[in-house]
Amino acid sequence: MKNSVFLTLFVFFIMGLKLASYSQQTVLGNPAGMTNSAVPRDGVYDRSAINEVPPIPYPYLREADITWTKRIWRFIDLREKMNQPFYYPVKPDTRSNGRRSFAQIVLDGLQGVRSEKMSAYLPLDDKYDIPENYESVMDKYRDSTKMPIASKEPPYTPIITTIVKNLEASDVELLRIKEDYYFDRQRSVMEVRILGICLYKMDTTGGIRKPMPLFWIYFPDWRDIFAKEEMFNLKNGVAARLSYDDVFMKRIFSSYIMKEENVYDRQISQYASGKDALHEAEKAKNNLFDFESNLWEY
């Protein structure tokens, strides 16, 4: 009898030690750094939130509640320091769910990489009425250059060779944003909603660099993809990286206004240049700020 009681107590003691060890690993996040996978963990914890958090849904809007709107077009220059997380990495990270540049995400989305295939639209206007796919975009912006290359055999006569360069994500240096500011009297808020994004590359024909539009994407359709793609946080590294959807919704980017809706349908560059154009862009931004400030009394 004594032996059976002792054996039972011993079994419970061993089980208690195992449960304590398991709970310690769970609470402390496996301090030994061991993982159940054969691949070592790249960090101190398993990061899964980026794949689990859906994009924040838009609030419901009624036409009767929108009392004021203003359409704005603006440029995001990826060469600016604050906007460099849009441009880098130049080459995508090959690890699982590795970081990619904004243009790489869009090009992969047109191919259907990591998600279903998405659509692009001709850059002729921003009405999204002529869709394009990945193949048509690549065919349109494929550059061909003929260069003389010396033959490998005597008499080493130069041979005219055609060098083909496809459109790459690193070619995109500028983004054009189309957005609507509106006042919702039902919620008493002034908000802004991005409608479309146009990707630009720099055309160097004739030795002069000038922006060339590539294609538009309809932003609301891409939010599910952007919400699952990390963007590098310049201030908090890995611990607080944001998704591209967060960055656009929270407007964590530097930009300047290139057009506001007007009776002539003109861009600022069509009636002002140099410092005057900068002043006009700043004036349009201040007008939006002043309108919002004048809505309230303190």
C-alpha positions, 0 to 999 in steps of 0.5 A, spaced: 500 500 500 505 504 501 509 503 495 503 504 491 502 511 494 509 513 493 509 511 486 503 515 485 506 521 488 512 520 484 508 520 478 505 527 480 511 530 482 514 528 475 508 531 471 508 537 475 516 538 473 514 537 466 508 542 466 512 547 470 518 547 465 512 548 459 509 554 462 516 557 463 518 556 456 511 559 454 511 565 459 518 567 457 518 566 450 522 560 450 528 564 453 533 558 450 532 561 443 529 554 441 524 553 436 520 547 433 522 548 426 529 546 423 530 553 421 533 558 426 528 564 428 531 570 425 529 574 431 527 574 439 520 572 438 515 569 432 512 575 428 505 573 426 501 580 427 502 582 420 499 577 417 493 577 422 491 584 422 486 586 416 485 593 414 481 598 417 474 598 414 472 605 411 466 608 415 460 608 411 458 614 408 451 617 405 451 622 400 446 626 404 452 627 409 457 629 405 457 637 405 464 639 402 469 635 398 476 637 395 480 633 390 487 633 390 493 630 386 500 630 390 507 627 388 511 622 393 518 623 391 521 616 393 528 620 393 526 624 399 529 621 406 522 620 409 520 616 403 526 612 402 522 606 406 518 606 399 524 605 395 528 600 399 530 594 399 532 595 391 532 587 391 526 583 395 528 579 401 527 572 399 525 570 406 518 568 408 514 574 408 520 578 407 520 586 406 519 588 399 519 595 396 512 598 394 513 598 387 515 591 387 509 589 391 505 592 386 509 589 380 508 582 384 501 583 385 500 584 377 503 577 376 499 574 382 505 573 386 503 571 394 496 573 392 491 573 387 492 577 380 490 585 381 489 590 375 492 596 373 490 602 369 492 606 363 496 612 365 492 617 360 487 619 365 485 617 372 478 614 371 480 607 371 476 605 365 482 601 361 485 595 365 492 593 363 495 586 366 503 585 367 504 582 360 502 589 357 505 593 362 512 589 361 511 589 353 510 597 353 516 599 358 521 594 355 527 598 353 531 596 347 538 598 346 543 596 340 550 596 342 556 594 338 560 588 342 567 585 339 566 578 337 570 573 341 574 570 335 579 574 330 578 579 327 574 581 333 569 585 328 564 588 332 557 585 332 551 590 333 547 586 339 540 588 342 540 589 349 533 588 352 532 591 359 525 590 362 521 594 367 524 593 374 521 596 381 528 600 382 526 604 376 520 607 380 522 613 383 515 617 384 508 616 386 502 620 384 496 620 389 489 622 387 485 623 393 479 626 396 478 631 402 471 631 405 467 633 411 462 628 414 457 632 418 454 625 421 460 624 424 463 631 424 469 630 421 474 632 416 477 626 413 481 624 406 481 618 402 486 615 397 483 613 391 488 611 386 496 611 386 500 612 379 507 609 378 512 614 375 519 612 372 524 617 370 525 618 362 532 620 360 530 621 352 534 626 349 539 627 356 533 630 360 530 627 366 523 627 366 517 623 370 513 618 365 507 615 368 507 608 368 500 605 370 494 607 375 492 602 381 485 603 384 487 603 392 481 600 395 482 594 391 489 593 393 489 595 401 488 587 403 495 586 399 498 592 402 496 591 409 500 584 409 506 587 407 511 590 412 514 597 411 521 599 415 520 604 420 525 609 421 524 610 428 523 603 431 526 598 427 523 591 427 519 592 434 514 597 431 514 596 423 508 598 420 504 595 414 504 599 407 496 600 408 498 603 415 503 608 412 498 611 407 492 611 412 496 615 417 499 619 412 506 617 414 510 620 408 512 626 405 509 629 399 507 636 395 501 638 391 501 638 384 494 639 382 487 641 386 481 641 382 479 647 378 475 650 373 481 650 368 483 643 370 490 645 370 496 643 374 500 648 378 506 647 373 502 649 367 501 656 370 507 657 375 514 655 375 520 655 380 519 658 387 512 660 385 510 653 384 512 651 391 508 657 393 502 655 390 502 648 392 504 651 399 498 655 399 493 649 397 495 645 403 494 651 407 487 652 404 485 645 407 488 646 414 485 653 414 478 650 412 478 645 417 480 649 423 475 654 421 469 649 422 470 649 429 470 655 435 474 655 441 
